[in-house]
Structures are given as structure tokens and as C-alpha cells.
Amino acid sequence: MDTCQIAWADSLSVGDGHIDSQHKKLIGLISSISEYIPKPKDKDVMGEAVEYAGTHFGDEEAYMAKIGYPALAAHQTEHKRLAIILMGYKKDFNEGRINMFSFKQFMFLWIRDHIMDTDRKIGEFLRETPESRYGPAE
């Protein structure tokens, strides 16, 4: 049984359609990993997830700067830490030293801890600070 399943829910929304759509794509990538546990070389889902996470981090940080999010620096530090971990997983995968399930477990915990907690605070800030709404991320 796969215990690392997560699905998009409106409760995960940060209040910006662009960021929310990126979170949905990341959740979709993570969910698709279980299909590749027996044959991890069939598709480089990990590489796609790592690359997309980097794009997402940049977009999300630009959005937080645009709305004047007060915890931007701490959020950037967390993104840098996650990026280093993701690159380590990708390196191990490329060298044949990774179990796809362990990667999926890490990604599941990242979704649970980062998006469901840290990123949701962006939405709380938007709801509590209407003057912060300068439009969607670009």
C-alpha cells in the first residue's frame, strides 16, 4: 500500500492562481512517482520534479516580493535548503543510488510540511492584508 499519497484540496490554496497551479503540478508529479517504483529508469520523473521545483521556487519568491510578504527571507532560505536536498536526490538517481520510493517519501513530507504549512501562510497574509494584493504572480 502506498502511504505517500496527496491530492490537491482548496485548503492548500495560497490565494494566487499561478502559484496554486504550480502546486497542483508538483502534487501531480509526486503522485505519478509510484507508477515508476519498479522501473525508475522508464521516465525521469525525478528530474522533472526537481527542475519544476526550481522554477516554482523562483516564481513563488518573486510573487512574495511583489506582495511585500514579510517572511520572504526565511522562505527563500527554506527553498535553498530544499533545492540542495533535491539536487542530492537527482545526483544519487543519476548515479543509480536512489530508491524512487525514498524520493517520493521526501516529496510527500515536503508537500505536507512546506506547502501545507509554510506556503499556506502566504494565503493567510493575503487574506489578512488586503492592501498586499497587487495582482497575480507573473
VEXZA-976008 format. One record per residue (C-alpha): x, y, z; residue in three letters; residue number from 1. Coordinates in nm, 4 decimals. Each point is the difference from the previous one (the first is absolute). Example, Ala and Ser with C-alpha at 12.3 -4.5 7.8 and 13.67 -1.06 7.14 Angstrom:
<px 1.2300, py -0.4500, pz 0.7800, tiba ALA, seza 1>
<px 0.1370, py 0.3440, pz -0.0660, tiba SER, seza 2>
// end
This chain:
<px 0.0000, py 0.0000, pz 0.0000, tiba MET, seza 1>
<px 0.1303, py 0.3434, pz -0.0925, tiba ASP, seza 2>
<px -0.0159, py 0.2217, pz 0.3090, tiba THR, seza 3>
<px 0.1466, py 0.3041, pz -0.1751, tiba CYS, seza 4>
<px -0.3064, py 0.1276, pz -0.1826, tiba GLN, seza 5>
<px -0.1157, py 0.3571, pz -0.0096, tiba ILE, seza 6>
<px -0.2607, py 0.1748, pz -0.2083, tiba ALA, seza 7>
<px -0.0735, py 0.3645, pz -0.0651, tiba TRP, seza 8>
<px -0.2553, py 0.1549, pz 0.2324, tiba ALA, seza 9>
<px -0.1238, py 0.3584, pz 0.0096, tiba ASP, seza 10>
<px 0.1425, py 0.0223, pz 0.3520, tiba SER, seza 11>
<px 0.3481, py -0.0023, pz -0.1610, tiba LEU, seza 12>
<px -0.0694, py 0.3171, pz -0.1968, tiba SER, seza 13>
<px 0.2269, py 0.2982, pz 0.0616, tiba VAL, seza 14>
<px -0.2491, py 0.2333, pz -0.1679, tiba GLY, seza 15>
<px 0.1837, py 0.0347, pz -0.3306, tiba ASP, seza 16>
<px -0.1037, py -0.2039, pz -0.3029, tiba GLY, seza 17>
<px 0.3499, py -0.0226, pz -0.1481, tiba HIS, seza 18>
<px 0.1646, py -0.1250, pz 0.3201, tiba ILE, seza 19>
<px -0.2934, py -0.2345, pz 0.0656, tiba ASP, seza 20>
<px 0.0301, py -0.1500, pz -0.3503, tiba SER, seza 21>
<px 0.3711, py -0.0609, pz 0.0595, tiba GLN, seza 22>
<px -0.0788, py -0.1737, pz 0.3297, tiba HIS, seza 23>
<px -0.2582, py -0.2149, pz -0.1829, tiba LYS, seza 24>
<px 0.2622, py -0.1007, pz -0.2587, tiba LYS, seza 25>
<px 0.2530, py -0.0892, pz 0.2717, tiba LEU, seza 26>
<px -0.2619, py -0.2112, pz 0.1786, tiba ILE, seza 27>
<px -0.0784, py -0.1716, pz -0.3315, tiba GLY, seza 28>
<px 0.3674, py -0.0767, pz -0.0597, tiba LEU, seza 29>
<px 0.0390, py -0.1408, pz 0.3488, tiba ILE, seza 30>
<px -0.3129, py -0.2117, pz -0.0388, tiba SER, seza 31>
<px 0.1299, py -0.1427, pz -0.3283, tiba SER, seza 32>
<px 0.3243, py -0.1222, pz 0.1577, tiba ILE, seza 33>
<px -0.1614, py -0.3143, pz 0.1410, tiba SER, seza 34>
<px -0.0544, py -0.1166, pz -0.3584, tiba GLU, seza 35>
<px 0.3759, py -0.0137, pz -0.0482, tiba TYR, seza 36>
<px 0.1199, py -0.1722, pz 0.3156, tiba ILE, seza 37>
<px 0.0586, py -0.3331, pz -0.1806, tiba PRO, seza 38>
<px 0.1749, py 0.1616, pz -0.3000, tiba LYS, seza 39>
<px 0.1511, py 0.3328, pz 0.1058, tiba PRO, seza 40>
<px 0.1886, py 0.0424, pz -0.3293, tiba LYS, seza 41>
<px -0.3224, py -0.0163, pz -0.2053, tiba ASP, seza 42>
<px -0.0524, py 0.3721, pz 0.0462, tiba LYS, seza 43>
<px 0.1986, py 0.2673, pz 0.1773, tiba ASP, seza 44>
<px -0.2859, py 0.1195, pz 0.2151, tiba VAL, seza 45>
<px 0.2497, py 0.0986, pz 0.2635, tiba MET, seza 46>
<px 0.1877, py 0.2252, pz -0.2413, tiba GLY, seza 47>
<px -0.3234, py 0.1650, pz -0.1062, tiba GLU, seza 48>
<px -0.1074, py 0.0515, pz 0.3613, tiba ALA, seza 49>
<px 0.3370, py 0.1499, pz 0.0972, tiba VAL, seza 50>
<px 0.0048, py 0.2316, pz -0.3020, tiba GLU, seza 51>
<px -0.3580, py 0.1098, pz 0.0528, tiba TYR, seza 52>
<px 0.0564, py 0.0611, pz 0.3704, tiba ALA, seza 53>
<px 0.2828, py 0.2399, pz -0.0888, tiba GLY, seza 54>
<px -0.2273, py 0.1907, pz -0.2376, tiba THR, seza 55>
<px -0.2710, py 0.0063, pz 0.2613, tiba HIS, seza 56>
<px 0.2320, py 0.1301, pz 0.2724, tiba PHE, seza 57>
<px 0.1039, py 0.2933, pz -0.2176, tiba GLY, seza 58>
<px -0.3585, py 0.0858, pz -0.0951, tiba ASP, seza 59>
<px -0.1226, py -0.0290, pz 0.3570, tiba GLU, seza 60>
<px 0.2815, py 0.2184, pz 0.1354, tiba GLU, seza 61>
<px -0.0680, py 0.2664, pz -0.2661, tiba ALA, seza 62>
<px -0.3667, py -0.0033, pz 0.0978, tiba TYR, seza 63>
<px 0.0792, py 0.0329, pz 0.3705, tiba MET, seza 64>
<px 0.2281, py 0.2963, pz -0.0763, tiba ALA, seza 65>
<px -0.2749, py 0.1576, pz -0.2110, tiba LYS, seza 66>
<px -0.2585, py -0.0188, pz 0.2792, tiba ILE, seza 67>
<px 0.2412, py 0.1099, pz 0.2726, tiba GLY, seza 68>
<px -0.0102, py -0.3315, pz 0.1844, tiba TYR, seza 69>
<px 0.1843, py 0.0566, pz 0.3306, tiba PRO, seza 70>
<px 0.1394, py -0.3556, pz 0.0297, tiba ALA, seza 71>
<px 0.1609, py 0.0010, pz -0.3460, tiba LEU, seza 72>
<px 0.3603, py -0.0391, pz 0.1230, tiba ALA, seza 73>
<px -0.0846, py -0.3008, pz 0.2180, tiba ALA, seza 74>
<px -0.1993, py -0.1528, pz -0.2848, tiba HIS, seza 75>
<px 0.2937, py 0.0466, pz -0.2391, tiba GLN, seza 76>
<px 0.2293, py -0.1722, pz 0.2486, tiba THR, seza 77>
<px -0.2380, py -0.2948, pz 0.0181, tiba GLU, seza 78>
<px -0.0171, py -0.0168, pz -0.3803, tiba HIS, seza 79>
<px 0.3818, py -0.0032, pz -0.0204, tiba LYS, seza 80>
<px 0.0136, py -0.2852, pz 0.2517, tiba ARG, seza 81>
<px -0.2621, py -0.1970, pz -0.1941, tiba LEU, seza 82>
<px 0.1800, py 0.0640, pz -0.3313, tiba ALA, seza 83>
<px 0.3258, py -0.1395, pz 0.1410, tiba ILE, seza 84>
<px -0.1795, py -0.3133, pz 0.1200, tiba ILE, seza 85>
<px -0.1773, py -0.0423, pz -0.3355, tiba LEU, seza 86>
<px 0.3257, py 0.0339, pz -0.1930, tiba MET, seza 87>
<px 0.1525, py -0.2670, pz 0.2256, tiba GLY, seza 88>
<px -0.2875, py -0.2354, pz -0.0794, tiba TYR, seza 89>
<px 0.0384, py 0.0689, pz -0.3719, tiba LYS, seza 90>
<px 0.3759, py -0.0649, pz 0.0148, tiba LYS, seza 91>
<px -0.0557, py -0.3264, pz 0.1871, tiba ASP, seza 92>
<px -0.2686, py -0.0998, pz -0.2521, tiba PHE, seza 93>
<px 0.2265, py 0.0745, pz -0.2964, tiba ASN, seza 94>
<px 0.2730, py -0.2125, pz 0.1601, tiba GLU, seza 95>
<px -0.2395, py -0.2890, pz 0.0658, tiba GLY, seza 96>
<px 0.0037, py 0.0378, pz 0.3782, tiba ARG, seza 97>
<px -0.3598, py 0.1036, pz 0.0673, tiba ILE, seza 98>
<px -0.3169, py -0.1802, pz 0.0837, tiba ASN, seza 99>
<px -0.2927, py 0.1828, pz -0.1612, tiba MET, seza 100>
<px -0.2170, py -0.0731, pz 0.3018, tiba PHE, seza 101>
<px 0.2398, py 0.1856, pz 0.2311, tiba SER, seza 102>
<px -0.0149, py 0.2980, pz -0.2361, tiba PHE, seza 103>
<px -0.3795, py -0.0145, pz -0.0001, tiba LYS, seza 104>
<px -0.0012, py -0.0132, pz 0.3801, tiba GLN, seza 105>
<px 0.2184, py 0.3115, pz 0.0126, tiba PHE, seza 106>
<px -0.2248, py 0.1809, pz -0.2492, tiba MET, seza 107>
<px -0.3108, py -0.1022, pz 0.1937, tiba PHE, seza 108>
<px 0.1491, py 0.1403, pz 0.3205, tiba LEU, seza 109>
<px 0.1004, py 0.3157, pz -0.1846, tiba TRP, seza 110>
<px -0.3580, py 0.0495, pz -0.1222, tiba ILE, seza 111>
<px -0.1341, py -0.0720, pz 0.3453, tiba ARG, seza 112>
<px 0.2427, py 0.2244, pz 0.1860, tiba ASP, seza 113>
<px 0.0813, py 0.2748, pz -0.2503, tiba HIS, seza 114>
<px -0.3080, py 0.0563, pz -0.2142, tiba ILE, seza 115>
<px -0.2566, py -0.0907, pz 0.2640, tiba MET, seza 116>
<px 0.1674, py 0.2184, pz 0.2640, tiba ASP, seza 117>
<px 0.2594, py 0.2467, pz -0.1250, tiba THR, seza 118>
<px -0.1640, py 0.0822, pz -0.3348, tiba ASP, seza 119>
<px -0.3494, py 0.0179, pz 0.1482, tiba ARG, seza 120>
<px 0.1241, py 0.2909, pz 0.2105, tiba LYS, seza 121>
<px 0.0270, py 0.2006, pz -0.3227, tiba ILE, seza 122>
<px -0.3750, py -0.0461, pz -0.0478, tiba GLY, seza 123>
<px -0.0642, py 0.0977, pz 0.3609, tiba GLU, seza 124>
<px 0.2069, py 0.3153, pz -0.0526, tiba PHE, seza 125>
<px -0.2026, py 0.0853, pz -0.3117, tiba LEU, seza 126>
<px -0.3299, py -0.0482, pz 0.1820, tiba ARG, seza 127>
<px 0.1127, py 0.2030, pz 0.3024, tiba GLU, seza 128>
<px 0.1721, py 0.2751, pz -0.2006, tiba THR, seza 129>
<px -0.2257, py 0.1017, pz -0.2912, tiba PRO, seza 130>
<px 0.2353, py 0.2833, pz -0.0955, tiba GLU, seza 131>
<px 0.2618, py -0.2642, pz -0.0875, tiba SER, seza 132>
<px -0.1977, py -0.1119, pz -0.3028, tiba ARG, seza 133>
<px 0.1865, py 0.1379, pz -0.2987, tiba TYR, seza 134>
<px -0.1214, py -0.2596, pz -0.2456, tiba GLY, seza 135>
<px 0.1106, py -0.3491, pz -0.0964, tiba PRO, seza 136>
<px 0.3563, py -0.1165, pz -0.0267, tiba ALA, seza 137>
<px 0.1422, py 0.0341, pz -0.3474, tiba GLU, seza 138>
// end
